[in-house]
Amino acid sequence: MRPSGGETVSTLIPTLRWNAVGAADRFQIEIYFGGDTDKPEPRPVLRKTVTAQKPEFPLGAPLEAGREYAWRIRPLIEDAPPGRWSEYHRFRTPPK
């Protein structure tokens, strides 16, 4: 899973990458401000469902500079309940 481990990415429009799940036909992705994941009901900055053709998602719009973010992902399989959410993967955006 990339980015993760608190790394600082080189761009405000990073590409999220994850390990493929064989049976999944789609994935649901959520991105949060880093500190929000400790709240009882965190609100994602972005929520997106993408096809499983390629295990990556390039963000279409820039994130805020110098912020910590956390993201998670889960597989979606046709006619089945959603898979489990991954753990949160944290990263920082570069300063202005």
Phi, psi and omega in degrees: 000127179221143354285155179200180176068019179076011181298154174265123180280164185268357184218158176276355178235070182286163173256126177275135180230143181214172178279137180292150174241118189311313186276348184289136174254347176211165175226144174254130182240139173229138176239135182233159164294142188310312183286344183289339183291346177272353180282153180301321180227076182294148179253122181292147172286326180213138174228128185214143172248128183234156178287161183269013183301321181220130184282058177204156180218109175279124179298140182272344182225152182288147172273172179286143180288144174067027181247153171268136177234159174226142177224156177215165185212152173215148179280148175238130181237133181308134177059031177219156176296155178301149176289176179287146174292145172289171170292166176284138176246121187258146175206165177241147174270156181292155177292166180300000000 
